[in-house]
């Protein structure tokens, strides 16, 4: 019997069956029995023992029905889990929609997913061509064949994934990663489990960046972080770039061997300007109490 580590469709169906049991069935049972108790408390005063017997019978029958449904769903969950572990069924991430489902579920209950269903849990990693990029010299060299010494790492927000950085590209005609690449930066798109604690993701991110720099195909001279929403919080440092609109919040930091990068702004802005724009978004640079403009341009 073969096994696989990638999440399959049956893993997702098993989670759905478990959630149906724990959320829908339990909620319906508790609500139903609460209403029964309230009604019979009123009837007991008027009808006496007749109402009491009827109410207890109602609770017994209803409780048995809900218990039977719960046992059935538990059996379905166990069967789907067993089939998923054997490698049966198609892989889960076969389309942008299925990638979104996995990212959204991890964003909502990622800590529990990591404990109970590790195949469905997202591990923070660079992504390219729909796959995790190994943090080895060979893996990075083959993925980033034209790697430069200036690396910009993108980290998405809650319930998102690396594909969100391409939203609106058809309307604007470009993306942040594309424009930064044109200016000599090498974009690295991360995917993370945003349902974990921010502190936990921050520790994981720090370790990942250290290894990324160590294994990068060439010497890293600058390392910049761009985070959206929770991705900014996970980045940790307090030297930031802020802009208006979704996806327009970033942090700037440096790794152990990288030179600090200040003033990560729109790649379309001139080096002398204090703010720039990409499409309809504008950036403002801040570092601590200093907000008048960038000390060092990324251009």
C-alpha positions as CSV (number, residue, x, y, z in Angstrom):
1,X,0.0,0.0,0.0
2,X,1.5,3.3,-1.1
3,X,1.4,6.5,0.9
4,X,1.9,10.1,-0.1
5,X,2.6,13.3,1.7
6,X,0.8,15.7,-0.6
7,X,-2.8,16.5,0.4
8,X,-5.5,14.8,-1.7
9,X,-9.1,15.4,-2.4
10,X,-10.1,12.7,0.1
11,X,-8.2,14.6,2.9
12,X,-10.4,17.6,2.2
13,X,-13.5,15.5,2.2
14,X,-12.5,13.8,5.5
15,X,-12.1,17.3,7.0
16,X,-15.5,18.3,5.6
17,X,-17.2,15.3,7.2
18,X,-15.5,16.0,10.5
19,X,-16.5,19.6,10.4
20,X,-20.1,18.7,9.5
21,X,-20.2,16.4,12.6
22,X,-18.6,18.9,15.0
23,X,-20.2,22.1,13.8
24,X,-23.5,21.4,12.0
25,X,-24.7,18.3,13.8
26,X,-23.6,19.4,17.2
27,X,-25.1,22.9,16.8
28,X,-28.4,21.5,15.4
29,X,-28.6,19.0,18.3
30,X,-27.8,21.6,21.0
31,X,-30.3,24.1,19.5
32,X,-33.0,21.5,19.1
33,X,-32.7,20.2,22.7
34,X,-32.5,23.7,24.1
35,X,-35.8,24.6,22.4
36,X,-37.4,21.4,23.6
37,X,-36.4,22.1,27.2
38,X,-37.7,25.6,27.1
39,X,-41.1,24.6,25.6
40,X,-41.6,21.7,28.1
41,X,-40.6,23.9,31.1
42,X,-43.6,26.0,30.2
43,X,-45.9,23.0,29.4
44,X,-44.9,21.2,32.6
45,X,-46.5,23.9,34.7
46,X,-49.8,23.4,32.9
47,X,-49.9,19.7,32.0
48,X,-47.8,18.2,34.8
49,X,-46.5,14.7,34.5
50,X,-47.9,14.2,31.0
51,X,-45.7,16.9,29.6
52,X,-42.7,15.7,31.6
53,X,-42.9,12.2,30.1
54,X,-43.4,13.6,26.6
55,X,-40.4,15.9,27.0
56,X,-38.1,13.2,28.2
57,X,-39.2,10.9,25.3
58,X,-38.6,13.7,22.9
59,X,-35.0,14.3,24.2
60,X,-34.2,10.6,24.2
61,X,-35.4,10.1,20.6
62,X,-33.8,13.3,19.3
63,X,-30.5,12.6,21.1
64,X,-30.4,9.1,19.7
65,X,-31.0,10.4,16.1
66,X,-28.2,13.0,16.4
67,X,-25.9,10.4,18.0
68,X,-26.5,8.1,15.1
69,X,-25.8,10.8,12.6
70,X,-22.6,11.7,14.4
71,X,-21.4,8.0,14.5
72,X,-22.1,7.7,10.8
73,X,-20.1,10.8,10.0
74,X,-17.3,9.7,12.2
75,X,-17.2,6.4,10.3
76,X,-17.2,8.3,7.0
77,X,-14.3,10.5,8.3
78,X,-12.3,7.5,9.3
79,X,-12.9,5.7,6.0
80,X,-11.9,8.8,4.0
81,X,-8.7,9.2,6.1
82,X,-7.7,5.6,5.6
83,X,-8.3,5.9,1.8
84,X,-6.4,9.2,1.7
85,X,-3.4,7.7,3.5
86,X,-3.2,4.9,1.0
87,X,-2.9,7.5,-1.8
88,X,-6.3,7.0,-3.3
89,X,-8.0,9.8,-5.2
90,X,-6.7,12.8,-7.0
91,X,-4.4,15.5,-5.5
92,X,-6.1,18.4,-3.9
93,X,-4.2,21.3,-5.5
94,X,-5.1,21.0,-9.1
95,X,-6.5,24.5,-9.7
96,X,-6.3,28.0,-8.3
97,X,-9.7,27.4,-6.6
98,X,-8.5,24.3,-4.8
99,X,-5.3,26.2,-3.8
100,X,-7.5,28.9,-2.4
101,X,-9.6,26.4,-0.4
102,X,-6.5,24.9,1.2
103,X,-5.1,28.4,2.1
104,X,-8.4,29.6,3.5
105,X,-8.9,26.5,5.7
106,X,-5.3,26.9,7.0
107,X,-6.0,30.5,7.7
108,X,-9.1,29.7,9.7
109,X,-7.9,26.6,11.7
110,X,-4.3,26.2,10.8
111,X,-3.1,25.4,14.3
112,X,-5.5,22.5,14.5
113,X,-4.8,21.4,11.0
114,X,-1.1,21.2,11.8
115,X,-1.8,19.0,14.8
116,X,-4.5,16.7,13.4
117,X,-4.2,16.7,9.7
118,X,-0.5,17.5,8.8
119,X,-0.9,16.6,5.1
120,X,-3.4,19.5,4.8
121,X,-1.2,21.9,6.7
122,X,0.8,24.4,4.8
123,X,4.5,24.5,5.5
124,X,6.1,27.9,5.0
125,X,8.3,27.7,1.9
126,X,9.2,29.6,-1.3
127,X,6.9,28.8,-4.2
128,X,7.5,28.6,-7.9
129,X,5.4,27.0,-10.7
130,X,2.9,25.7,-8.2
131,X,5.4,23.8,-6.1
132,X,7.6,24.3,-3.0
133,X,11.1,25.2,-3.8
134,X,13.7,23.2,-1.8
135,X,15.9,25.4,0.4
136,X,19.1,23.8,-1.0
137,X,21.8,25.3,-3.2
138,X,20.7,23.0,-6.1
139,X,17.0,23.7,-5.6
140,X,17.4,27.4,-5.5
141,X,19.9,27.5,-8.4
142,X,17.6,25.6,-10.7
143,X,14.5,27.7,-9.8
144,X,16.2,31.1,-9.7
145,X,18.6,30.7,-12.6
146,X,19.1,34.4,-13.0
147,X,19.4,35.1,-9.2
148,X,20.8,38.5,-8.3
149,X,22.3,39.7,-5.0
150,X,19.2,41.7,-4.3
151,X,16.4,39.5,-3.0
152,X,12.8,40.6,-2.3
153,X,10.6,38.2,-0.4
154,X,6.8,38.5,-0.6
155,X,4.6,37.1,2.2
156,X,0.8,37.1,1.7
157,X,-2.0,37.8,4.2
158,X,-4.6,35.8,6.2
159,X,-6.2,33.0,4.2
160,X,-4.2,33.9,1.1
161,X,-1.4,32.3,-0.9
162,X,1.4,33.5,-3.2
163,X,-1.0,33.8,-6.1
164,X,-2.7,36.8,-4.5
165,X,0.3,39.0,-5.5
166,X,-0.9,38.6,-9.1
167,X,-4.4,39.8,-8.6
168,X,-5.3,42.7,-10.8
169,X,-2.3,42.1,-13.1
170,X,-4.4,42.0,-16.2
171,X,-6.0,45.4,-15.3
172,X,-2.7,47.1,-14.2
173,X,-0.5,45.3,-16.7
174,X,2.1,44.5,-14.2
175,X,2.8,43.2,-10.6
176,X,5.2,44.3,-7.9
177,X,7.3,41.2,-8.5
178,X,7.6,41.9,-12.2
179,X,8.6,45.5,-11.8
180,X,11.1,44.8,-9.1
181,X,12.6,42.0,-11.2
182,X,13.0,44.6,-14.0
183,X,15.1,46.7,-11.6
184,X,17.5,43.9,-10.7
185,X,15.7,42.3,-7.8
186,X,14.9,38.6,-7.6
187,X,11.4,38.0,-6.3
188,X,10.8,35.1,-4.0
189,X,7.1,34.3,-3.3
190,X,6.4,32.6,0.1
191,X,3.4,30.6,1.1
192,X,2.6,30.2,4.8
193,X,0.0,28.7,7.2
194,X,-1.6,31.9,8.3
195,X,-3.7,30.1,10.9
196,X,-0.7,29.7,13.2
197,X,0.3,32.3,15.8
198,X,2.1,35.4,14.4
199,X,5.0,34.7,16.7
200,X,5.3,31.1,15.4
201,X,5.3,32.3,11.8
202,X,7.8,35.0,12.7
203,X,10.2,32.4,14.1
204,X,9.8,30.1,11.1
205,X,10.3,33.1,8.7
206,X,13.5,34.1,10.4
207,X,14.9,30.6,10.1
208,X,13.8,30.3,6.5
209,X,15.4,33.6,5.5
210,X,18.7,32.6,7.2
211,X,18.7,29.4,5.2
212,X,17.6,31.1,2.0
213,X,20.6,33.5,2.3
214,X,23.0,30.7,3.1
215,X,22.0,28.6,0.1
216,X,21.3,31.5,-2.4
217,X,23.2,31.0,-5.7
218,X,25.1,34.2,-5.3
219,X,26.1,36.5,-2.4
220,X,23.1,38.4,-1.0
221,X,23.8,42.1,-0.8
222,X,20.2,43.3,0.0
223,X,17.2,41.4,1.4
224,X,13.7,43.1,1.4
225,X,10.5,41.8,2.8
226,X,7.1,42.8,1.4
227,X,4.1,41.7,3.4
228,X,0.4,42.1,3.0
229,X,-1.8,42.3,6.1
230,X,-0.8,39.4,8.4
231,X,2.3,38.9,6.2
232,X,3.5,42.2,7.4
233,X,2.9,41.3,11.1
234,X,4.8,38.0,10.7
235,X,7.8,39.9,9.2
236,X,8.5,41.2,12.6
237,X,10.9,44.2,12.0
238,X,9.5,47.7,12.6
239,X,11.1,49.4,9.6
240,X,8.1,49.6,7.3
241,X,6.7,50.8,4.1
242,X,3.0,51.7,4.2
243,X,0.7,52.3,1.3
244,X,-3.1,52.5,0.6
245,X,-5.1,49.6,-0.7
246,X,-4.9,45.8,-0.4
247,X,-1.4,44.4,-0.6
248,X,0.2,47.8,0.0
249,X,1.9,47.2,3.3
250,X,5.5,46.1,3.6
251,X,8.4,45.6,5.9
252,X,12.1,46.1,5.2
253,X,14.8,44.1,6.9
254,X,18.1,42.5,6.3
255,X,19.5,39.1,7.0
256,X,22.8,38.3,8.7
257,X,24.8,38.8,5.6
258,X,22.6,41.3,3.8
259,X,23.0,45.1,3.9
260,X,20.0,46.9,5.4
261,X,17.6,48.1,2.8
262,X,15.7,51.3,3.6
263,X,12.9,52.8,1.7
264,X,11.3,49.9,-0.3
265,X,8.8,51.8,-2.4
266,X,7.0,51.5,-5.7
267,X,9.5,50.4,-8.3
268,X,8.0,53.0,-10.6
269,X,9.0,55.9,-8.4
270,X,12.1,58.0,-9.0
271,X,15.0,57.6,-6.5
272,X,14.6,61.2,-5.4
273,X,10.9,61.0,-4.6
274,X,9.6,60.3,-1.1
275,X,6.6,58.3,-2.4
276,X,5.8,56.4,-5.5
277,X,2.9,54.5,-7.1
278,X,2.2,51.2,-8.8
279,X,-1.2,51.4,-10.5
280,X,-3.6,53.1,-8.1
281,X,-1.5,52.3,-5.0
282,X,0.9,54.7,-3.2
283,X,3.7,54.0,-0.8
284,X,4.9,56.0,2.2
285,X,8.2,55.1,3.8
286,X,8.6,55.1,7.6
287,X,11.2,53.9,9.9
288,X,10.5,54.5,13.6
289,X,9.7,58.1,14.0
290,X,11.3,59.1,10.7
291,X,8.7,59.6,8.0
292,X,10.0,62.3,5.7
293,X,11.4,60.0,3.0
294,X,13.7,57.1,2.2
295,X,17.3,57.2,3.4
296,X,18.4,54.8,0.7
297,X,16.6,54.0,-2.5
298,X,16.1,50.5,-3.8
299,X,16.5,51.7,-7.3
